[in-house]
Amino acid sequence: MPDSPLYTVAAIAVIALTIAVVVGVGLKVLRSFRELGSDAERATYKTLHAASRAGQHLRTGLTPSGAAKASRQLRSLLGCEALAITDTSGVLAWDGGAEELKPHLMARAADVLTGGRTAVVPAGELLTVEAAAQAGASSKGRNRVKNNDIEATELAAVIAPIKAGGRVVGAVAAFAPSAGSGLVRATGEVAEWVATQVELAELDASRTLLMEAEVRALRAQISPHFIYNSLNAIASFINTDPVRARELVVEFADFTRYSFRRHGDFTTLAEELRCIDRYLLLERARFGDRVQVSLQIAPEVLSTVIPFLSLQPLVENAVRHGLEAKEGPGHISLTAHDSGAFAEVTIEDDGVGMDPDELRSMLAGHTDGDHVGLRNVDARLRQVYGEDNGLVIETAPGEGTLITMRIPKSQPHHDA
């Protein structure tokens, strides 16, 4: 056949292509197996994943619901037949079998909770003779440990204290056929890890209380100075311009209602700007044309969530300490614009300014000064968004003041 060499070449090409495809698929499969990592790497990932999941459930501290969910992850870490988490008054969570031991755990954990030292209870000693006989008679094989043929009376226990802030707040108890040194060390490590989560939860709670205290301090700062001056300004219009006096009373009521509200640590930039608008209306009633204001606000940042009363004190600082001490009119410029992942807000005045060294000392808490609102807002921003996200202040005597605040636009855990 004259074209048989062509058929031969074509056949060879098809075979070569097939081999190439098979080799390619094989290499891809081998690569995917390689990406799974070694047994040790997979075990490490499993451990870290379980710890991460458990940590999420303990974010609010030692609560029954959080402990119940975390105990499942922690039992898988220890590989024990059952695991319990307690506080100082009772069992919060139990995962695994042998639940006939649960009513007797707190009696065994009493010394651990008072002395703060890990206790090991050998197999066969978790229950008294009477309790063991009763458990055996009632269970008749029904309450054996899950996926095992070991009776509850044949289990040993390691009970490790959970120490947070120098005090024992609970215990972790692991139940297994034997309590070797490995289980003792591992249970102790798990208890220390739980203690760290409890301390973090307490820290979050204390930070929340601190923020609430700081908001109360800001309200107290507003109360004596601004309210007195505003009421005097309103009173001055009662006889000369009663219509304006009534309008100012409404603005004053709206401002104080917002400033002294009792719910929420966060608000929106739009709400804070409305509060500032009312504040400036009342201040212009006092100062007249001496206070000039310009605003430049990008609509896309109006919904940005910000800490409650974080902008108004900065504007008040510009009026009280920047313009009030200045002769003649003064100007305040407030801008807000989109800056990538942040909303950037600036408050600038052309007032008397501040000494930079005194400002740094005041922000660090070394001196009291008159600018407590600045320090308060700066501290709250650092607490909420991290140390790198405080106020940026540029000032000098006689040169005015420029304050910049950068707020993350995405804040999934903060609701206005």
Protein Blocks (a to p, Z undefined) as FASTA:
>chain_A
ZZlmmmmmmmmmmmmmmmmmmmmmmmmmmmmmmmnopfklmmmmmmmmmmmmmmmmmmno
pcfklmmmmmmmmmmmnopabdcdddfkbcfbdcdehklmmmmmmmmmmmmmmnopacdd
dehilpcfklmmmmmmmnnomagcehiabdfklpccddddddeehiafbdcddddfbdcf
klmmmmmmmmmmmmmmmmmmmmmmmmmmmmmmmmmmmmmmmmmmmmmmmmmmmmmmmmmm
mmlmmmmmmmmmmmmmmmmpcghjbdcfklmmmmmmmmmmmmmmmnmmmlccdddddfkl
mmpccdehklmmmmmmmmmmmmmmpgcjdddddddddehjaccdddddfbebpafklmmm
mmnopagbjmlmmmmmmmmmmmmnojklcccddddehkapaddddddfbdfkbcZZ
